[in-house]
Amino acid sequence: MEIEHQKEKNRFVLNVDGDIAIVEYNIKNEIMYLTYSEVPSNLRGQGIGKILVEKTFEQLTKEGYKAVAICSYVKLIAERSNKWKDIIS
């Protein structure tokens, strides 16, 4: 599964067999604010949300962004691993 950064829509998208999981964001002063995440109901409970968020973190790292987790689920994933502490607050 590959994450797609749709900059024109301010979101990261993970396509899982035609179903779309998303992380939405806003950018202010070159900081990305991760505001919302959603996994379709038929994909919930399979770890797709965690994959979505971690792939989002990997992509924004590649692109050189620092981010703030506003969405409670994104914040939870960020707090569970020290791997993201330097880029996610």
RANOR-V974182 format. One record per residue. N is the residue number from 1. SS is DSSP state (~ for helix, > for strand, _ for the rest). PHI is phi in radians with two decimals (999 if undefined). PSI is psi in radians with two decimals (999 if undefined). Layout:
# RANOR-V974182
N:SS:PHI:PSI
N:SS:PHI:PSI
This chain:
# RANOR-V974182
1:_:999:2.25
2:_:-1.95:2.48
3:>:-1.53:2.49
4:>:-2.07:2.24
5:>:-1.64:1.89
6:>:-1.69:1.47
7:~:-1.06:-0.62
8:~:-1.16:-0.36
9:~:-1.93:0.08
10:_:0.92:0.96
11:>:-2.76:2.76
12:>:-1.89:2.41
13:>:-2.21:2.34
14:>:-2.07:2.03
15:>:-1.63:2.06
16:>:-2.03:1.67
17:_:0.90:0.75
18:_:1.61:-0.23
19:>:-1.63:2.45
20:>:-1.91:2.16
21:>:-1.87:2.48
22:>:-2.36:2.67
23:>:-2.20:2.12
24:>:-1.74:2.70
25:>:-2.62:2.89
26:>:-2.20:2.64
27:>:-2.05:2.28
28:>:-2.45:2.22
29:_:0.92:0.75
30:_:1.15:0.24
31:>:-1.89:2.33
32:>:-1.62:2.16
33:>:-1.80:1.92
34:>:-1.44:1.80
35:>:-1.71:-0.41
36:>:-2.76:2.48
37:>:-2.38:2.60
38:>:-2.63:2.36
39:_:-2.09:2.30
40:_:-0.94:2.54
41:~:-0.99:-0.61
42:~:-1.26:-0.18
43:~:-1.83:-0.10
44:_:-1.20:2.63
45:_:1.43:0.16
46:_:-2.01:0.09
47:_:1.46:0.13
48:~:-1.15:-0.66
49:~:-1.04:-0.78
50:~:-1.12:-0.76
51:~:-1.05:-0.79
52:~:-0.98:-0.88
53:~:-1.18:-0.77
54:~:-1.14:-0.67
55:~:-1.18:-0.60
56:~:-1.09:-0.81
57:~:-1.04:-0.75
58:~:-1.07:-0.77
59:~:-1.19:-0.77
60:~:-1.19:-0.50
61:~:-1.14:-0.81
62:~:-1.02:-0.63
63:_:-1.51:-0.05
64:_:1.50:0.33
65:_:-1.56:2.67
66:>:-1.86:2.63
67:>:-2.43:2.77
68:>:-2.11:2.23
69:>:-1.47:1.97
70:_:-1.71:-0.78
71:_:-1.05:2.30
72:~:-1.09:-0.63
73:~:-1.24:-0.74
74:~:-1.06:-0.75
75:~:-1.07:-0.73
76:~:-1.05:-0.81
77:~:-1.12:-0.73
78:~:-1.10:-0.70
79:~:-1.28:-0.37
80:_:-1.36:-0.18
81:_:-2.44:2.32
82:~:-1.23:-0.23
83:~:-0.98:-0.57
84:~:-1.78:0.01
85:_:-1.06:-0.45
86:_:-1.43:-0.29
87:_:-2.07:-0.32
88:>:-2.06:2.21
89:_:-2.16:999
